[in-house]
Amino acid sequence: MSFTVPVPASRIYDVQVGVKKFPTRGIFQLSVGGGDVGVPEDLYAPSEQYLMLDLGTATLLSGSTTFSFTVIGHNAASQGYKLGLDYIRLVPRS
């Protein structure tokens, strides 16, 4: 799944996402502008959990940028490959 995200200023940002971990979730990799950000994240949990994940840093230009979340597999204990995202937050680095 992809989202077009407004970037207020050209700079380095920490990319954070709100997620729902659940028994039917998969493992995803974030890509911004064609390059991977951070490492793959496993959203499997035996029960419902809402968390904020810090996915790493990205150097972004002002304007609109596409954030692509690709499911690349699933935990052996997971019952599926679903992805549950609540928000994307860009935190400017000092």
C-alpha distances in whole Angstrom, upper triangle without the diagonal:
4,7,10,13,17,19,22,24,24,24,23,21,20,16,16,14,15,14,15,17,18,20,17,14,13,13,10,11,10,11,12,14,14,15,14,15,17,17,15,15,16,15,18,21,24,24,21,21,19,19,18,17,19,16,19,20,18,21,19,21,22,20,16,14,10,8,6,5,7,9,12,14,16,19,22,23,20,20,16,13,11,9,11,10,13,13,13,16,18,22,24,26,30
4,7,9,13,15,19,21,21,21,20,18,18,15,15,13,15,15,17,19,21,23,20,17,16,16,12,12,10,9,10,11,12,14,14,14,17,17,16,16,18,17,21,23,27,26,24,23,21,20,19,18,18,16,18,18,16,18,16,18,18,16,12,10,7,6,4,6,8,12,14,17,19,22,25,26,23,23,20,16,14,12,13,11,13,12,11,15,16,20,22,24,27
4,6,10,12,16,18,18,19,19,17,17,13,14,12,14,15,17,20,22,24,22,19,18,18,15,14,11,11,10,12,13,15,15,15,17,19,18,18,20,19,22,25,28,27,24,23,20,20,18,17,17,16,17,17,15,17,15,16,16,13,10,8,6,5,7,9,12,15,18,20,22,25,28,28,25,26,22,19,17,14,13,11,12,10,9,12,13,17,19,22,25
4,7,10,13,15,16,17,17,16,17,14,15,14,16,18,21,23,25,28,26,23,22,21,18,16,13,12,10,11,13,15,16,16,19,21,20,21,23,22,26,28,31,30,27,26,23,22,20,19,19,17,18,17,15,16,13,13,12,10,6,6,4,6,9,12,15,18,21,24,25,28,32,32,29,29,26,23,20,17,17,14,15,12,11,13,13,17,18,21,24
4,6,10,12,13,14,15,13,14,11,13,12,15,17,20,23,25,28,27,24,23,22,18,17,13,13,10,11,15,16,16,15,18,20,20,20,23,22,26,28,31,30,27,25,22,20,18,17,17,16,16,15,13,14,11,11,10,8,5,5,6,7,10,13,16,19,22,25,26,29,32,33,30,30,27,24,22,18,17,14,14,11,8,10,9,13,15,18,21
4,6,9,11,13,14,13,15,13,15,15,17,20,23,26,29,32,30,27,27,25,22,20,17,16,13,13,17,18,19,17,20,23,24,23,26,25,29,31,34,33,30,28,24,23,20,20,19,18,18,16,14,14,10,10,8,6,4,6,9,10,14,16,20,23,26,29,30,32,36,36,33,34,31,28,25,22,21,17,16,13,11,11,10,13,13,17,20
4,6,7,9,11,10,12,12,14,15,18,21,24,27,30,33,32,28,28,26,22,20,16,15,12,13,16,17,18,16,19,22,23,23,26,26,30,32,35,34,31,28,25,23,20,19,17,17,16,14,11,11,7,7,5,5,6,7,10,11,15,17,21,24,26,29,31,33,36,37,34,35,33,29,27,23,22,19,18,14,11,10,8,11,10,14,16
4,7,9,11,11,14,14,16,17,20,23,27,29,33,36,35,31,31,29,26,24,20,19,16,16,20,20,21,19,22,25,26,26,29,29,33,34,38,36,33,30,27,25,21,21,19,19,18,16,14,12,9,8,5,7,9,11,14,15,19,21,25,28,30,33,34,36,40,40,37,39,36,33,30,27,25,22,20,17,14,12,10,11,10,13,15
4,6,9,10,13,14,17,19,22,25,29,31,35,38,37,33,32,30,27,24,21,19,16,16,19,19,21,19,21,25,27,27,30,30,34,36,39,38,35,32,29,27,23,22,20,19,18,15,13,10,8,6,4,8,10,12,15,16,20,22,26,29,31,34,35,37,41,41,39,40,38,34,32,29,28,24,23,19,16,14,11,11,9,12,13
4,7,9,13,14,17,20,23,26,30,32,35,38,37,33,32,29,26,23,19,18,14,14,17,17,18,17,20,23,25,26,30,30,34,36,40,39,36,33,30,27,24,22,20,19,17,13,11,8,6,4,5,8,11,11,15,16,19,22,25,28,30,33,34,36,40,41,38,40,37,34,32,29,28,25,24,21,17,15,12,12,10,11,13
4,6,10,12,15,18,22,25,28,30,34,37,36,32,31,28,25,22,18,17,14,14,17,16,17,15,17,21,23,24,28,29,32,34,38,37,35,32,29,26,22,20,17,16,14,10,8,6,6,7,8,12,13,13,16,16,19,21,24,27,29,32,33,34,38,39,37,39,36,33,32,28,28,24,24,20,17,14,11,10,7,8,9
4,7,9,13,16,20,22,26,27,31,34,33,29,28,25,22,19,16,15,13,14,16,14,15,12,14,18,20,21,25,26,29,31,35,34,32,29,26,23,19,17,14,13,10,7,6,4,6,9,11,14,15,13,16,15,18,19,22,25,26,29,30,31,35,36,34,36,34,31,29,26,25,22,22,19,15,13,9,9,6,6,8
4,6,9,13,16,19,22,24,28,31,30,26,25,23,20,17,14,14,12,14,16,14,14,11,12,16,18,19,22,23,26,28,31,31,29,25,22,19,15,14,11,10,8,5,5,6,7,10,11,14,14,13,14,13,16,17,20,23,24,27,28,29,33,33,31,33,31,28,27,23,22,19,19,15,12,9,6,5,4,5,9
4,6,10,13,16,20,21,25,28,27,24,23,20,18,15,13,14,12,15,17,15,13,10,10,14,16,16,19,19,23,24,28,28,25,22,19,16,12,10,7,7,6,4,7,9,10,14,15,17,16,14,15,13,16,16,19,21,22,24,25,26,30,30,28,31,29,26,24,21,20,17,17,14,10,8,6,5,6,7,10
4,7,10,13,17,18,22,25,24,20,20,17,14,13,10,11,10,13,15,13,12,8,9,12,14,13,16,17,20,22,26,25,23,20,17,14,10,8,6,6,6,6,7,10,11,14,15,16,15,12,13,10,12,13,16,18,19,22,22,23,27,27,25,28,25,22,21,17,16,13,13,11,7,6,5,7,9,10,14
4,7,10,13,15,19,22,22,18,18,16,14,13,11,13,13,16,18,16,14,11,11,13,14,12,15,14,18,19,23,22,19,16,13,10,7,5,4,6,8,9,11,14,14,17,18,18,17,15,15,12,14,13,16,17,19,21,21,22,26,25,23,25,24,21,19,15,14,11,11,8,6,5,6,8,11,12,16
4,6,10,12,16,19,18,15,15,14,12,12,10,13,13,17,18,17,15,12,12,13,13,11,13,12,15,17,20,19,16,14,11,8,6,5,7,7,10,12,13,17,16,19,20,20,17,15,14,11,12,11,14,15,18,19,19,20,23,23,21,22,20,18,16,12,10,7,7,5,5,6,9,11,14,16,20
4,7,10,13,17,17,14,15,15,13,14,13,16,17,21,22,21,18,16,15,16,15,12,13,11,14,15,18,16,13,11,7,6,4,6,9,11,14,16,17,20,20,23,23,22,20,18,17,14,15,13,16,16,19,20,19,19,23,22,20,21,19,17,15,11,9,6,5,5,7,8,12,13,17,19,22
4,6,10,13,13,10,12,12,11,13,13,16,18,21,22,21,18,16,16,15,14,10,11,8,11,11,15,13,10,8,6,5,6,7,11,11,15,18,19,22,22,25,25,25,22,20,18,15,15,12,14,14,16,17,15,16,20,18,16,17,16,14,11,8,6,5,6,8,9,12,15,17,20,22,25
4,6,10,10,9,11,12,13,15,16,19,21,25,25,24,21,19,18,18,15,12,11,7,9,9,12,10,7,6,5,7,9,10,14,15,18,21,23,26,26,29,29,28,25,23,21,18,17,14,16,14,17,17,15,15,18,16,14,15,14,13,10,8,5,6,8,11,13,15,19,20,24,26,29
4,7,8,7,9,10,12,15,16,20,22,26,26,25,21,20,18,17,14,10,8,5,5,5,8,8,6,5,6,8,10,11,15,15,19,22,24,27,28,31,31,31,28,26,23,20,19,15,16,14,16,15,12,12,15,13,11,12,12,12,10,9,7,9,11,14,16,18,21,22,26,27,30
4,6,6,9,11,14,17,19,22,25,28,28,27,24,23,21,19,16,13,10,7,5,5,6,6,5,7,9,11,14,15,18,19,22,26,27,31,31,34,34,34,31,28,26,22,21,17,17,15,17,15,12,11,13,11,8,9,10,10,9,9,9,12,14,17,19,21,24,26,30,31,34
4,6,9,12,15,18,21,24,27,30,29,29,25,25,23,21,17,14,11,8,5,5,5,6,8,10,13,15,18,18,21,21,25,28,30,33,33,37,37,36,33,31,28,25,23,19,18,15,16,14,10,9,11,8,5,6,8,10,9,11,11,15,17,20,22,25,28,29,33,34,37
4,7,10,13,17,19,22,25,28,27,27,24,23,22,20,17,14,11,9,7,8,9,10,10,12,14,16,18,18,21,21,25,28,29,32,32,35,36,35,31,29,26,23,20,17,16,12,14,12,9,9,11,9,5,5,4,6,6,9,10,14,16,19,21,24,27,29,33,34,37
4,7,9,13,15,19,22,25,24,23,20,20,19,16,13,10,8,5,5,8,10,11,10,11,13,14,16,15,18,17,21,24,25,28,28,31,32,31,28,26,23,19,17,13,12,9,11,9,7,8,11,10,6,7,6,5,5,6,8,11,14,17,18,21,24,26,29,30,34
4,6,10,13,16,19,22,21,20,17,17,16,14,10,8,6,6,6,10,13,14,14,14,15,15,16,15,17,16,19,22,23,27,27,30,31,30,27,24,21,18,15,11,10,6,8,6,4,7,10,10,7,9,6,4,5,6,9,12,15,17,18,21,23,25,28,29,33
4,7,10,13,17,20,18,17,14,14,13,10,6,5,4,6,8,11,14,16,16,15,16,15,15,13,15,13,16,19,20,24,24,28,29,29,26,22,20,16,13,10,8,6,6,5,5,7,11,12,10,12,10,7,9,8,11,12,16,17,17,20,21,23,26,27,30
4,7,10,13,16,15,14,11,11,11,9,5,5,7,8,11,14,17,19,18,17,16,15,15,12,13,11,14,16,17,20,21,24,25,25,22,19,16,12,10,6,5,4,6,7,8,11,14,16,13,15,12,9,9,8,10,11,15,15,14,17,18,21,23,24,28
4,7,10,13,12,10,7,8,8,7,5,6,9,11,14,17,21,22,21,19,18,17,15,12,13,9,11,14,14,17,18,21,23,23,20,16,14,10,8,6,5,7,7,10,12,14,17,19,17,19,16,13,13,11,13,13,16,16,14,16,17,19,21,22,25
4,7,10,10,8,6,6,7,8,7,9,12,13,16,19,23,24,22,20,18,16,15,12,11,8,10,11,11,14,14,17,19,19,16,13,10,7,6,5,7,9,10,13,15,17,21,22,20,22,19,15,15,12,13,12,15,13,11,13,14,16,18,19,23
4,7,6,5,4,6,9,10,10,12,15,17,20,23,27,27,25,24,22,20,18,15,14,10,11,11,10,12,12,15,17,17,14,11,8,6,5,6,8,11,12,16,18,20,24,25,23,25,22,18,17,15,16,15,17,16,13,15,14,17,18,19,23
4,5,5,6,7,10,13,14,15,19,19,23,26,30,30,28,26,23,21,18,16,14,11,11,10,8,9,9,11,13,13,11,7,6,5,6,9,11,15,16,19,21,24,27,29,26,28,25,21,20,17,18,16,18,15,12,14,12,15,16,17,20
4,6,8,10,14,16,17,19,22,23,26,29,33,33,31,29,27,25,22,20,18,15,14,13,9,10,9,10,13,12,10,7,6,7,9,12,13,17,18,22,24,27,30,32,29,31,27,24,23,20,21,19,21,19,15,17,15,18,18,19,22
4,7,10,13,15,15,18,21,22,25,29,32,33,31,29,28,26,23,21,19,16,15,14,11,12,12,14,17,16,14,11,9,9,9,11,12,15,16,19,22,25,28,30,28,29,26,22,22,20,22,20,22,20,17,19,18,20,21,21,24
4,7,10,12,13,16,19,21,24,27,31,32,30,28,26,24,22,18,17,13,12,11,9,10,11,14,17,18,16,12,11,10,10,12,12,15,15,19,21,24,27,29,27,29,26,22,22,20,22,20,22,20,17,18,17,19,19,19,22
4,6,8,9,12,15,18,21,24,27,28,27,25,23,21,19,15,14,10,10,10,9,12,13,16,19,19,17,14,12,10,9,10,10,13,13,16,18,20,24,25,24,26,23,20,20,17,19,18,20,18,16,17,16,18,19,18,22
4,7,9,11,15,16,20,22,26,27,25,23,21,18,16,12,10,7,6,7,7,10,12,15,18,19,17,13,12,10,10,10,12,14,14,17,19,20,24,25,24,26,23,20,20,17,18,16,18,16,13,14,13,14,15,15,19
4,7,9,12,15,18,20,24,25,24,21,20,17,14,11,9,5,5,7,9,13,15,18,21,22,20,17,16,13,13,12,13,14,14,16,17,18,22,23,22,25,23,20,20,17,18,16,19,17,14,15,14,15,16,16,19
4,6,10,13,15,18,22,23,22,20,19,17,15,11,10,7,8,11,13,16,18,22,24,25,23,20,18,15,14,12,12,12,11,13,14,15,18,20,19,22,20,17,18,16,17,17,19,18,16,17,17,18,20,19,22
4,7,10,12,15,19,20,20,18,18,16,15,11,12,9,11,14,15,19,20,24,26,26,24,20,18,14,13,10,9,9,8,10,11,12,15,17,15,18,16,13,14,13,15,15,18,18,16,18,18,20,22,22,25
4,6,9,12,16,17,16,14,14,12,12,9,10,8,11,15,16,20,21,25,27,27,24,21,19,15,13,10,10,9,10,10,10,10,14,15,13,16,15,12,12,11,12,12,15,15,15,16,18,19,22,22,25
4,6,9,12,14,14,12,13,12,13,11,13,12,15,18,20,24,25,28,30,30,27,24,21,18,16,12,12,10,10,9,7,7,11,11,10,13,12,10,11,10,11,13,16,17,17,19,21,22,25,25,29
4,7,10,11,10,9,10,10,11,10,13,13,16,20,21,25,26,29,30,30,27,24,21,18,16,12,12,10,12,11,8,8,12,11,9,12,11,9,9,7,8,10,13,15,16,18,20,22,25,26,29
4,7,9,9,9,11,12,14,13,17,16,20,23,25,29,29,33,34,33,30,28,25,21,19,16,15,12,13,11,8,6,9,8,6,9,9,9,9,10,10,13,16,18,19,21,24,26,29,29,33
4,5,7,7,10,11,14,14,18,18,22,25,27,31,32,35,36,35,33,30,28,24,22,19,19,16,17,15,11,9,11,9,8,10,12,12,12,12,12,15,17,19,21,23,25,26,30,30,33
4,7,9,13,14,18,18,21,22,25,29,31,35,35,39,39,39,36,34,31,28,26,22,22,19,20,17,13,11,12,8,8,10,12,14,14,15,15,18,19,22,24,26,29,30,33,34,37
4,6,10,13,16,17,21,22,26,29,31,35,35,38,38,38,35,33,31,27,26,22,23,20,21,19,16,14,15,12,11,12,14,15,14,15,14,16,17,20,23,25,28,29,33,33,36
4,7,10,14,15,19,20,24,27,29,32,32,35,36,35,32,30,28,25,24,20,21,19,21,19,16,15,17,14,13,13,14,15,13,13,11,13,14,17,20,21,25,26,30,31,34
4,6,10,12,16,17,21,24,26,30,30,33,33,33,30,28,26,23,22,19,20,19,21,20,17,16,18,16,14,16,16,16,14,13,11,12,12,15,17,19,22,23,26,28,30
4,7,10,13,15,19,22,24,27,27,30,30,29,27,25,24,21,21,18,20,19,21,20,18,18,21,19,17,18,18,17,15,13,10,10,9,11,14,15,18,19,23,25,28
4,6,10,12,15,18,20,24,24,27,27,28,26,24,22,19,19,17,19,18,20,20,18,18,21,19,18,20,19,18,16,13,11,10,10,11,12,13,16,16,20,21,24
4,7,9,12,15,17,20,21,24,24,24,23,21,20,17,17,15,18,18,20,21,19,19,23,22,20,22,21,19,17,14,12,10,9,9,9,10,12,13,16,17,20
4,6,9,12,15,18,19,22,23,24,22,20,19,15,16,13,16,16,18,18,18,18,21,21,19,22,20,18,17,14,12,10,11,10,10,10,12,12,16,16,19
4,6,9,11,15,16,20,21,22,21,18,18,14,16,14,17,17,19,20,20,20,24,24,22,25,23,21,20,16,15,13,14,12,10,9,10,10,13,13,16
4,7,9,13,15,18,20,21,19,16,15,12,13,11,14,15,16,17,18,19,22,23,21,24,22,19,18,15,15,13,14,13,10,10,10,11,14,14,17
4,7,10,13,16,18,20,19,16,16,13,14,14,16,18,18,20,21,22,25,26,25,27,25,23,22,19,19,16,17,15,12,12,10,10,12,11,14
4,7,9,13,15,17,17,14,15,13,15,15,18,20,20,23,24,25,29,29,28,31,28,25,24,21,21,18,19,16,13,12,9,9,9,9,12
4,6,10,12,14,14,11,12,11,13,14,17,20,20,23,25,26,30,31,29,32,29,26,25,21,22,19,20,17,13,12,9,10,10,10,13
4,7,10,13,13,11,13,13,15,17,20,23,24,27,28,30,34,35,33,35,32,29,28,25,25,22,22,19,15,14,11,11,10,10,13
4,7,9,9,8,10,11,14,17,20,23,24,27,29,31,35,36,34,35,32,29,28,24,24,21,21,18,14,13,10,11,10,11,14
4,6,8,8,11,13,16,19,22,26,27,30,32,34,38,39,37,38,35,32,30,27,27,23,23,20,16,15,12,14,12,14,16
4,7,8,12,14,18,21,24,27,29,32,34,36,40,40,38,39,36,33,31,27,27,23,23,19,16,15,12,14,12,15,17
4,7,10,13,16,20,23,26,28,32,33,36,39,40,37,38,35,32,29,26,26,22,22,18,16,15,13,16,15,18,20
4,7,10,13,16,19,23,25,28,30,33,36,37,34,35,32,28,26,23,22,19,19,16,13,14,13,16,16,19,21
4,6,10,13,16,20,22,25,27,29,33,34,31,32,29,25,24,20,20,17,18,15,12,13,12,15,15,18,21
4,6,10,13,16,18,22,24,27,30,31,28,29,25,22,20,17,18,15,16,14,12,13,13,16,18,20,23
4,7,10,13,15,19,21,23,27,27,25,26,22,19,17,14,15,12,14,12,9,11,11,15,17,18,22
4,6,10,12,15,18,20,24,25,22,23,20,16,15,12,13,12,14,13,11,14,15,18,20,21,25
4,7,9,12,14,17,20,21,18,19,16,12,11,9,10,10,13,12,11,14,15,19,21,22,26
4,6,9,12,15,18,19,17,18,14,10,10,9,12,12,16,16,15,18,19,22,24,25,29
4,6,8,11,14,16,13,14,11,7,8,7,11,12,16,17,17,20,21,24,27,27,31
4,7,10,13,15,13,15,12,9,11,11,14,16,19,20,19,22,23,26,28,29,32
4,7,9,12,10,11,9,7,10,11,14,17,20,22,21,24,26,28,31,31,34
4,6,8,6,8,7,6,9,10,13,16,20,21,22,24,26,28,31,32,35
4,5,5,8,9,9,11,13,15,18,21,23,23,26,28,29,32,32,36
4,6,8,10,11,14,16,18,21,24,26,27,29,31,33,36,36,39
4,7,9,11,13,15,17,20,23,26,27,29,31,33,36,36,39
4,6,8,10,12,14,17,20,23,24,27,29,31,34,35,38
4,7,9,12,14,18,21,24,25,28,31,33,36,37,41
4,6,9,12,16,19,21,23,26,29,31,34,35,39
4,7,10,13,17,19,20,23,26,28,31,32,36
4,7,10,13,16,17,21,24,26,29,31,35
4,7,10,12,14,17,20,22,26,27,31
4,7,10,12,15,18,21,24,26,30
4,6,8,11,15,17,21,23,26
4,7,10,14,16,20,22,26
4,6,10,13,16,19,22
4,7,10,13,16,19
4,6,10,13,16
4,6,9,13
4,6,9
4,6
4
